[in-house]
Amino acid sequence: MSFQPPTSHRYPNETLIYHGYLGCSPLRPTVAISIRALATYRQYHRACPRFSIQAQCKALCNLHSMPYRPYLNSQFSDAYDIYLEILHRVDRCLNEALVRNTPNWRLLNACPCCSYKLQDEPPQVIDWLFCIDGNNSLKRWASSTYGLTPRQDSRQARSDYWVDQAAVDKFKDMVRRSEVCLYMCVGNRNRCELGQANADDWENHATEQVGPESNFNCTERWRNAGPEQRKKMFSVFDESGIFIAACRHRFVLLACDMVRSGELAKYPLALINQLLSVFGANGGCAYDIGCVFSKTLSNSSLGPLAANLNLRMMVGAFHGHAHNRRCQLDWHPMYIEGTGQTEGEGCEHIFSSSNELARSTRHASRFHRHQTIEEHFAFWDEDKYAALSKCCHFLRNHYQEALTLVHTLTIELSAVKQALNLTDADFIRFHADEKSYLESLKEPPLQDRLQIRYVQVLDELAERRLEWVRAREAANQALTEVAAGDLRQINTAITQARIQVNAAYAKLQNAEALTSHIETQLAIEERWTVGGDNYKKYKDEASLQKYRVALDELERLVVMRLFELSKLSLSGTGKYNLQAAALDPPRPRLSWKDIADYSFLGEFDLLRYSRTDIRQVEWSKPAYREASVKFFKLRQAHEEIQRLNIEVRRLRTAIHDEDAQMTATVNTLLDSHLTLGQELQKHWKLRSAVNSVHLFRLDQIESQPGFSDANITFIRQPADHSPTDITSEYDTDILNYEEEIQATQDIADYISTVVD
């Protein structure tokens, strides 16, 4: 194929782009790729994030009946970079025409349901909800790991998704050193521990228990690796993952790189700082370790601002299952007023998709990694906007669920309240009573725990002494059954008897040594007698300790097979029931049906720490607990309907305002800048089709019972641009729009040939 260059073209790439191709080198290209092929790859990569440039090049080689060459990857990548840069500059021109180039415009308009506030809206306890979390899948290997020369690429990320590293590092040493909250929870994160440190980096610190009374810290549950292993792992990566913030409708708000570390405190602090400066007061933040991070936040330089703006931390509904019961009563969304049915796990949905990028970003340059991730986030947000009102997605699905729950739970709860003679105030009281009870529980003092252990050692010593006596008696009888004169059998019997006696005696000596050691620690001069007063006093506590061990084993089995309880080994409940029956008074027996009825794993804490029989307390009875859960779920459903009513109005008004703005801008551009106006028309064509679907679904939602002000648009509340008193400021990239008119027109011309 040959092209005849116009006389005005000075370079080959001008002629190529004029005919719909991009050269793979700037001055003398020998390979060119059609813009249609680049646009097609972009959409393929959108639909299947793991579809790589290498796969695209192999497919093109097969289509053109030519052998695959690895250098084609670099050529295609270079052309694709230029293609995305051109798209970016066109979008920049369109955003300028639409006045979408103001600071934080994307944040304030990414999710209309969250941020498109209207005048005269009913007040909410929590005005805006978001979640934060980190993920280690999108790591990038350090070049030094392979002994290679680092690749130099000075290009920077184009989008405003990213919070730059300098802004993140401002919080590196801003956690107050008097009491630093160390959350040692990379991977499965449920550790809540207070300690002393010099900064927010927890990786160099050990993981001891804080003290004997910290029995309700979310510690040692589902913990993967120790700090030393994590340090070694992080050292081979330049970026060890990403940390993101997302709204309750799962739009990506902000992201930052985790650099050679796990989830340090500076990452969530930096993101929360920027979100507070943009969205203001009465926010709600879900984090899988929100319980412990709230302490970090309050002790940081950001603490006074967060408190002044009434930011409410919480734990996501899914991760809340792994936190203890005491933690859930304060931090689970079900018990926090104003959250509705927000799950707080939007980041997990995003990561389930972005994990597909890991293969293509692991060995990429820093710029290409950022480019791939921000392209994916832009596509994700477009998909989330398209899915806002669809019947199988957010608004309508949540509305129908909330209405169903209100109808069902209202009937059930009314019957329960009548049968148990309860009122709504009783459920609030049950919650407070349970919280007070759990707060009052404490581990026994160290002296008592040593004495409990001493009783157990005395029992073991008596057992070992009995074993030794039996071994000696067996040795004395070893030759009675051996035939006289059979020297081989005599020698074998004597050897076996000697081994048994020696083994029993060694165990007895170890038990004696352990007993003497504990007696020394307790300053006991005369050994306690088994069955004596001191022995009996701590024997019950020793039995309770065995009960807890059995309960821990049962809980472990539940965690291992949480989603397939029917396949669990019955020995778990058998061991638990055996130890529960041995207590005075005996604890209730458990069947797998009982376990399946437990809403959270934290329910095990009521069994683990009970030294008194609480079965007669109202809030501990199964019927009352089940009724309490129904009450809080019903409250959530009512809150969800109220929030969805507001969000539906916001979305309808945003669509109306966007349509008016787009129509006016397109008409203006068609008169003043034809090619740019035509490009905006193509962008608006898809968006308008999506909005038409939204309006149809919104009509269906507004026809549901309980909705008011149907088919009415409202006026957007003016944004408050007054400066917020924050501890650190973020530099806003001011885009340079001094493009020549001819260059802009050329860009729009070839872009218009991409999709007709």
Stockholm file with secondary structure:
# STOCKHOLM 1.0

chainA/1-756         MSFQPPTSHRYPNETLIYHGYLGCSPLRPTVAISIRALATYRQYHRACPRFSIQAQCKALCNLHSMPYRPYLNSQFSDAYDIYLEILHRVDRCLNEALVRNTPNWRLLNACPCCSYKLQDEPPQVIDWLFCIDGNNSLKRWASSTYGLTPRQDSRQARSDYWVDQAAVDKFKDMVRRSEVCLYMCVGNRNRCELGQANADDWENHATEQVGPESNFNCTERWRNAGPEQRKKMFSVFDESGIFIAACRHRFVLLACDMVRSGELAKYPLALINQLLSVFGANGGCAYDIGCVFSKTLSNSSLGPLAANLNLRMMVGAFHGHAHNRRCQLDWHPMYIEGTGQTEGEGCEHIFSSSNELARSTRHASRFHRHQTIEEHFAFWDEDKYAALSKCCHFLRNHYQEALTLVHTLTIELSAVKQALNLTDADFIRFHADEKSYLESLKEPPLQDRLQIRYVQVLDELAERRLEWVRAREAANQALTEVAAGDLRQINTAITQARIQVNAAYAKLQNAEALTSHIETQLAIEERWTVGGDNYKKYKDEASLQKYRVALDELERLVVMRLFELSKLSLSGTGKYNLQAAALDPPRPRLSWKDIADYSFLGEFDLLRYSRTDIRQVEWSKPAYREASVKFFKLRQAHEEIQRLNIEVRRLRTAIHDEDAQMTATVNTLLDSHLTLGQELQKHWKLRSAVNSVHLFRLDQIESQPGFSDANITFIRQPADHSPTDITSEYDTDILNYEEEIQATQDIADYISTVVD
#=GR chainA/1-756 SS CCCCCCTTCCSHHHHHHHTTEEESSSSSCSCEEEHHHHHHHHHHHHHCTTCCHHHHHHHHHHHTTCCCCTHHHHHHHHHHHHHHHHHHHHHHHHHHHTTCCSTTHHHHHSCHHHHCCBTTCCCCSSSEEEEEEEESSSCEECGGGGTCCCCCCCCCCCSTTBCCHHHHHTTTTCBCTTSEEECCCSSSCCCCEEECCSSSCCTTSCCCCCCTTCTTSCCSSSCCCCHHHHHHHHTTEEECEEEEEEETTCCEEEEEEECSSSSCTHHHHHHHHHHHHHHCSSEEEECTTHHHHHHHHHHBTTHHHHHHTTCEEECCHHHHTTSCHHHHHHHSGGGSTTCTTCCSCHHHHHHHHHGGGHHHHTTSCHHHHHHHHHHHHHHHHHHHHHTSSSTTSHHHHHHHHHHHHHHHHHHHHHHHHHHHTCCHHHHHHHHHHHHHHHHHCCCCCHHHHHHHHHHHHHHHHHHHHHHHHHHHHHHHTTTTTSCTTCHHHHHHHHHHHHHHHHHHHHHHHHHHHHHHHHHHHHTCSSCCCTTSHHHHHHHHHHHHHHHHHHHHHHHHHHHHTTTCGGGSCTHHHHHHHHHHHTSSSCCCCCCHHHHHTCSSGGGHHHHHSCCSCCTTSGGGSHHHHHHHHHHHHHHHHHHHHHHHHHHHHHHHHHHHHHHHHHHHHHHHHHHHCHHHHHHHHHHHHHHHHHHHHHHHHHHHHHTSTTCCSTTCCCCBCCCCCSCCCCSSCCCCCCCCCCCCHHHHHHHHHHHTTTCC
#=GC SS_cons         CCCCCCTTCCSHHHHHHHTTEEESSSSSCSCEEEHHHHHHHHHHHHHCTTCCHHHHHHHHHHHTTCCCCTHHHHHHHHHHHHHHHHHHHHHHHHHHHTTCCSTTHHHHHSCHHHHCCBTTCCCCSSSEEEEEEEESSSCEECGGGGTCCCCCCCCCCCSTTBCCHHHHHTTTTCBCTTSEEECCCSSSCCCCEEECCSSSCCTTSCCCCCCTTCTTSCCSSSCCCCHHHHHHHHTTEEECEEEEEEETTCCEEEEEEECSSSSCTHHHHHHHHHHHHHHCSSEEEECTTHHHHHHHHHHBTTHHHHHHTTCEEECCHHHHTTSCHHHHHHHSGGGSTTCTTCCSCHHHHHHHHHGGGHHHHTTSCHHHHHHHHHHHHHHHHHHHHHTSSSTTSHHHHHHHHHHHHHHHHHHHHHHHHHHHTCCHHHHHHHHHHHHHHHHHCCCCCHHHHHHHHHHHHHHHHHHHHHHHHHHHHHHHTTTTTSCTTCHHHHHHHHHHHHHHHHHHHHHHHHHHHHHHHHHHHHTCSSCCCTTSHHHHHHHHHHHHHHHHHHHHHHHHHHHHTTTCGGGSCTHHHHHHHHHHHTSSSCCCCCCHHHHHTCSSGGGHHHHHSCCSCCTTSGGGSHHHHHHHHHHHHHHHHHHHHHHHHHHHHHHHHHHHHHHHHHHHHHHHHHHHCHHHHHHHHHHHHHHHHHHHHHHHHHHHHHTSTTCCSTTCCCCBCCCCCSCCCCSSCCCCCCCCCCCCHHHHHHHHHHHTTTCC
//
